[in-house]
C-alpha cells in the first residue's frame, strides 16, 4: 500500500500524511529558496510521481526523465537546476517531504550536492 495520501484541500495533491504547506515553506526558508508557483509545480510533480511509484520500485533514471519531460516546455532539467540548484530530485524531495531516493546524490541523476 502506498504511504502517500491525496490532500487537494492543502494545495499539495499528494504528500506524506504529516506534511503540509507550512512544512514546504519552512524547508524552503532553511534552504534559502523563495517559493514561487514554479517551485510548487515541482513539489506537486514529485508528490504525484511518488504516489504512483512505491519506493522499493523507484528507478532514479525514470524519475529524472519524468521531471525532464514534465518541465520540457520550460527548459527541462536546465530550468529545474536553475530553480533548485541543490538538484531537482534531492532538493525537490526535501521540499515535498519525500525521502530522497537512493542514488539521487549521484550528479548524473539530478543532484549537484
C-alpha positions in Angstrom: 0.0 0.0 0.0 1.3 3.5 -0.9 2.3 5.7 2.0 1.1 9.0 0.5 -2.3 10.5 0.8 -4.4 12.7 -1.5 -5.0 16.1 0.0 -6.3 18.5 -2.6 -7.5 20.9 0.1 -3.9 21.8 1.1 -2.9 22.6 -2.5 -0.5 19.8 -2.4 -2.1 16.9 -4.4 -0.1 14.1 -2.8 2.1 14.2 0.3 3.0 12.2 3.3 0.2 12.4 5.8 2.2 14.5 8.3 3.4 17.1 5.6 1.7 20.3 4.8 2.3 23.6 3.0 3.8 25.2 6.1 6.5 22.5 6.1 7.2 23.3 2.5 7.7 27.0 3.3 9.8 26.1 6.4 12.2 23.8 4.4 12.4 26.4 1.6 13.4 29.1 4.1 16.1 26.8 5.6 17.4 26.2 2.1 17.3 29.9 1.0 14.6 29.4 -1.5 11.8 31.9 -2.1 8.9 29.7 -3.2 7.2 30.5 -6.4 4.5 28.9 -8.4 7.2 27.0 -10.4 8.6 25.6 -7.1 5.2 24.4 -6.1 4.7 22.8 -9.5 7.9 20.8 -9.0 6.8 19.8 -5.4 3.4 18.6 -6.8 5.1 16.8 -9.7 7.4 14.9 -7.3 4.5 14.1 -4.9 2.4 12.8 -7.8 5.3 10.7 -9.1 5.9 9.2 -5.6 2.2 8.4 -5.2 2.3 6.2 -8.3 5.6 4.5 -7.7 6.4 2.7 -4.5 9.8 3.4 -3.1 11.2 -0.1 -3.5 10.4 0.1 -7.2 11.7 3.6 -7.6 14.0 4.0 -10.6 16.1 7.2 -10.4 16.5 7.4 -14.2 12.7 7.2 -14.6 12.1 9.9 -12.0 14.8 12.1 -13.6 13.3 11.6 -17.1 9.8 12.2 -15.8 10.8 15.6 -14.4 12.7 16.5 -17.5 9.6 15.6 -19.7 7.1 17.3 -17.4 9.0 20.6 -17.5 10.3 20.3 -21.0 8.1 23.2 -22.1 10.1 25.4 -19.7 13.5 24.1 -20.5 13.5 20.7 -18.8 16.4 19.9 -16.4 18.2 23.2 -17.2 15.2 25.1 -15.9 14.9 22.7 -12.9 18.5 23.2 -11.9 18.1 27.0 -12.0 15.0 26.7 -9.8 16.6 24.1 -7.4 20.3 24.5 -7.6 20.7 21.7 -4.9 19.3 19.3 -7.5 15.7 18.9 -8.7 15.4 15.4 -7.2 17.3 15.9 -3.9 16.2 19.5 -3.0 12.8 18.9 -4.6 12.2 15.8 -2.4 13.2 17.7 0.7 10.7 20.4 -0.2 8.0 17.8 -0.9 8.5 16.0 2.3 9.6 12.9 0.5 12.5 10.5 1.1 15.4 11.2 -1.2 15.7 8.1 -3.4 18.9 6.0 -3.4 21.3 7.2 -6.0 19.9 10.8 -6.0 23.2 12.2 -4.8 24.9 10.9 -8.0 25.4 14.0 -10.2 24.2 12.2 -13.2 20.8 11.6 -11.5 19.7 15.1 -10.5 21.9 16.4 -7.7 24.9 18.7 -7.5 25.5 18.1 -3.8 
